[in-house]
């Protein structure tokens, strides 16, 4: 029997208020501009070590501070060393699948990026990054929720804003509404396998629970189900030879690609991936962090390949609440720090470049004598992407109490 409890517990959809570059990259750079632009925001929860993700091998202080976990300077033919980007920065070798994207000019790096707030609390720092108001706990909505509300209303669908997960994240809360999806396939199969459930019955089943628990409406949820089934998004298999790694993050990106390719009106997507809190046994080219980065890089590369020409319409932004200490600790790990590195990927990105100012890692250059200093406020980066990619008016107050700098980072064409 199909019960309301079963739908709310097991349902996969919840509505809330809320060599040279590969040919597919070359095609993506010249694709048409007529389709709606999509922003995919990815949260690396747990504070990723940006100094290992994007290695400042040109800064001697990096090696002086990390006797056992520093990544080796780039050395051609040695898979255990970092992968040079520009003579000063390099990618962790586990991120090798991203190197062709850098070389194709579709991947950019923003090191020393983060929040001006000094907290080293995961909970507070994540909350501030998702609300877009560092140091202010009372903000009721998230910056992506506000961005969704600033998009033109014409042609909006239930899939305008989507989070891959069981619950709507803080960043997408707002008046514009958003969907939380755990599985396109499960939802499609479940809906199709219940022929006895009429439209009226389905809506009735959802109405009370969704309105009370998730602040949505049965009708809106039902319309989303119908649209998803009609578009056949769940039946789309990865294209262009894309091979996603197994695991929740790879699965999330695979499903976001399905939504993009199905043309269901997606404009903002969000996914998160945890496991970055490396206090103990972080490792260098192998180990705990390398394993996380390996899946992370493979999933991003598969997503770009899967989209093919559609990558021209998409920008992927990675973020993390803060970075790690410059020096390794006594457990061959790193503790909570300040700035980290963020990645920007997409067909319209002026990639193959490092953006922002490098503050240096010498003890006297560090924040509070221990951390990489923030030289790019995360709001500057996020503001650039929302205004230049999603074309949200520059005057829209996506980040209350903050004034954008006069000059943008220039990340997007």
NORWOFEN-V760576 format. One record per residue. N is the residue number from 1. PSI is psi as a letter, one per 30 degrees, with the letter a starting at -180 (999 if undefined). NEAR is the number of other ideal C-beta (glycine too) atoms within 8 Angstrom. D_LAST is the distance of its C-alpha to the last C-alpha in whole Angstrom. Layout:
N_PSI_NEAR_D_LAST, N_PSI_NEAR_D_LAST
//
This chain:
1_k_2_53, 2_j_7_50, 3_l_7_50, 4_e_9_48, 5_e_6_48, 6_e_9_47, 7_e_12_44, 8_e_10_43, 9_e_6_44, 10_f_7_42, 11_k_11_40, 12_g_11_36, 13_k_13_35, 14_k_15_35, 15_k_15_34, 16_l_14_33, 17_k_9_33, 18_999_16_30, 19_b_2_25, 20_l_3_21, 21_k_9_19, 22_k_8_20, 23_e_6_20, 24_f_12_19, 25_e_14_16, 26_e_10_15, 27_e_10_16, 28_e_15_14, 29_f_11_11, 30_g_6_12, 31_l_12_13, 32_l_5_14, 33_g_5_12, 34_f_3_16, 35_l_8_16, 36_k_8_16, 37_k_12_13, 38_k_12_15, 39_k_16_15, 40_j_14_17, 41_k_12_19, 42_k_12_21, 43_j_16_24, 44_j_14_26, 45_k_11_29, 46_f_11_32, 47_i_16_29, 48_k_12_28, 49_j_14_29, 50_f_16_25, 51_f_15_27, 52_e_13_28, 53_e_13_25, 54_j_13_23, 55_k_14_26, 56_i_12_26, 57_f_13_29, 58_f_6_28, 59_j_10_30, 60_f_5_34, 61_f_12_34, 62_e_14_33, 63_e_7_36, 64_f_6_38, 65_f_10_37, 66_j_12_37, 67_f_5_40, 68_f_7_40, 69_g_12_37, 70_k_11_34, 71_k_12_32, 72_k_11_34, 73_k_7_32, 74_k_10_30, 75_j_7_33, 76_k_4_32, 77_f_3_34, 78_j_7_35, 79_f_5_33, 80_f_7_34, 81_l_12_32, 82_l_13_29, 83_j_12_26, 84_k_9_24, 85_e_12_21, 86_g_7_21, 87_f_5_24, 88_e_10_24, 89_l_13_23, 90_l_13_24, 91_k_14_24, 92_k_16_27, 93_f_13_29, 94_f_10_29, 95_g_14_25, 96_e_9_25, 97_f_10_24, 98_f_14_20, 99_e_10_20, 100_e_12_19, 101_e_14_16, 102_e_13_16, 103_f_9_17, 104_f_14_14, 105_g_11_11, 106_g_15_11, 107_k_14_13, 108_l_14_12, 109_k_14_15, 110_j_16_16, 111_l_13_20, 112_h_15_22, 113_k_16_21, 114_a_12_23, 115_k_13_25, 116_f_7_27, 117_k_9_30, 118_g_6_33, 119_k_8_34, 120_g_7_35, 121_k_6_36, 122_e_11_34, 123_e_6_35, 124_e_10_34, 125_e_15_30, 126_e_12_29, 127_e_10_30, 128_e_16_29, 129_e_14_25, 130_e_12_26, 131_f_13_27, 132_g_14_24, 133_i_11_27, 134_k_9_28, 135_f_6_32, 136_j_10_33, 137_f_5_35, 138_f_4_35, 139_k_9_32, 140_f_4_33, 141_l_9_29, 142_l_14_26, 143_e_12_23, 144_e_14_21, 145_e_17_24, 146_e_15_24, 147_e_15_20, 148_e_17_22, 149_f_9_24, 150_f_9_21, 151_l_12_20, 152_k_5_21, 153_f_4_25, 154_k_4_25, 155_g_6_25, 156_k_8_25, 157_l_8_27, 158_f_12_29, 159_g_13_26, 160_e_15_23, 161_k_17_24, 162_k_15_25, 163_k_15_27, 164_j_11_28, 165_l_11_31, 166_f_5_35, 167_l_7_34, 168_k_11_31, 169_l_13_29, 170_e_9_29, 171_f_14_26, 172_g_17_26, 173_k_14_29, 174_a_15_29, 175_f_8_30, 176_f_12_28, 177_k_15_29, 178_l_18_28, 179_k_14_30, 180_j_14_31, 181_k_14_31, 182_f_10_33, 183_j_8_34, 184_e_13_33, 185_e_8_36, 186_e_10_38, 187_e_15_37, 188_e_13_37, 189_e_9_41, 190_e_11_42, 191_e_10_42, 192_f_7_43, 193_g_6_46, 194_i_9_47, 195_f_4_49, 196_f_5_51, 197_j_8_49, 198_l_6_48, 199_e_6_45, 200_e_6_48, 201_e_9_49, 202_e_14_45, 203_e_12_44, 204_e_8_47, 205_e_13_47, 206_e_13_44, 207_e_11_44, 208_e_7_46, 209_e_12_45, 210_e_16_41, 211_e_11_42, 212_e_6_44, 213_e_7_42, 214_g_11_38, 215_g_8_38, 216_a_14_37, 217_k_9_39, 218_e_14_41, 219_e_8_40, 220_e_11_36, 221_e_16_36, 222_e_12_38, 223_e_9_36, 224_e_13_33, 225_e_12_36, 226_e_8_36, 227_e_12_33, 228_e_15_32, 229_e_10_35, 230_e_6_34, 231_f_9_31, 232_g_8_32, 233_e_13_30, 234_f_11_32, 235_f_6_33, 236_k_10_30, 237_l_4_30, 238_k_12_28, 239_l_11_26, 240_g_8_25, 241_g_6_28, 242_k_11_26, 243_j_7_29, 244_k_14_28, 245_l_11_31, 246_l_5_33, 247_l_8_33, 248_e_6_32, 249_e_12_28, 250_e_14_28, 251_e_10_30, 252_e_12_27, 253_e_15_24, 254_e_13_26, 255_e_12_27, 256_e_15_23, 257_e_14_22, 258_e_12_25, 259_e_14_24, 260_e_14_21, 261_f_12_23, 262_f_10_25, 263_h_7_23, 264_g_11_25, 265_g_11_23, 266_k_13_21, 267_e_12_18, 268_k_16_19, 269_l_15_21, 270_k_16_23, 271_l_15_25, 272_l_10_27, 273_k_13_28, 274_a_7_31, 275_g_6_33, 276_g_13_31, 277_i_7_34, 278_i_12_36, 279_e_9_39, 280_k_7_41, 281_h_9_41, 282_e_16_37, 283_l_11_37, 284_c_12_35, 285_f_13_34, 286_l_6_36, 287_a_10_37, 288_e_9_36, 289_e_13_33, 290_e_14_32, 291_e_9_33, 292_e_11_31, 293_e_13_28, 294_e_11_29, 295_e_12_29, 296_e_12_26, 297_e_13_24, 298_e_13_26, 299_e_14_25, 300_e_15_21, 301_e_12_21, 302_e_17_23, 303_e_16_21, 304_e_14_18, 305_e_14_21, 306_e_14_22, 307_e_14_19, 308_b_11_19, 309_f_9_17, 310_f_12_16, 311_f_15_14, 312_f_14_11, 313_f_11_12, 314_k_14_13, 315_k_15_12, 316_k_13_15, 317_k_14_15, 318_l_10_19, 319_l_11_21, 320_k_15_25, 321_e_12_27, 322_l_13_28, 323_a_16_28, 324_l_14_32, 325_l_11_34, 326_e_13_33, 327_k_8_37, 328_l_12_38, 329_a_10_41, 330_f_3_45, 331_g_7_44, 332_h_11_41, 333_a_12_39, 334_l_13_36, 335_l_8_37, 336_k_8_35, 337_b_16_32, 338_d_12_29, 339_l_17_26, 340_a_16_24, 341_k_14_21, 342_k_14_18, 343_k_13_16, 344_k_17_13, 345_k_14_12, 346_l_12_11, 347_f_11_9, 348_g_9_6, 349_k_15_6, 350_i_10_6, 351_a_13_10, 352_g_9_13, 353_l_8_13, 354_k_12_15, 355_k_10_14, 356_l_11_17, 357_k_6_20, 358_k_11_23, 359_f_9_26, 360_l_7_29, 361_g_12_31, 362_k_7_34, 363_e_6_37, 364_f_5_36, 365_f_9_33, 366_l_13_33, 367_k_10_33, 368_h_7_36, 369_g_6_37, 370_f_9_36, 371_l_12_32, 372_k_16_29, 373_k_11_28, 374_k_13_25, 375_f_10_22, 376_j_14_19, 377_k_11_21, 378_f_12_20, 379_e_11_19, 380_e_12_16, 381_e_16_14, 382_e_13_15, 383_e_12_15, 384_e_13_11, 385_e_15_11, 386_e_13_13, 387_e_12_12, 388_e_9_8, 389_e_12_9, 390_f_12_12, 391_h_6_12, 392_k_11_15, 393_k_6_17, 394_f_6_16, 395_f_4_20, 396_k_10_21, 397_i_6_23, 398_f_12_21, 399_i_11_23, 400_k_8_26, 401_g_5_28, 402_k_8_24, 403_k_3_22, 404_k_9_19, 405_l_6_18, 406_e_3_18, 407_k_4_14, 408_l_11_12, 409_f_10_11, 410_g_8_8, 411_e_14_7, 412_k_11_4, 413_999_4_0
//
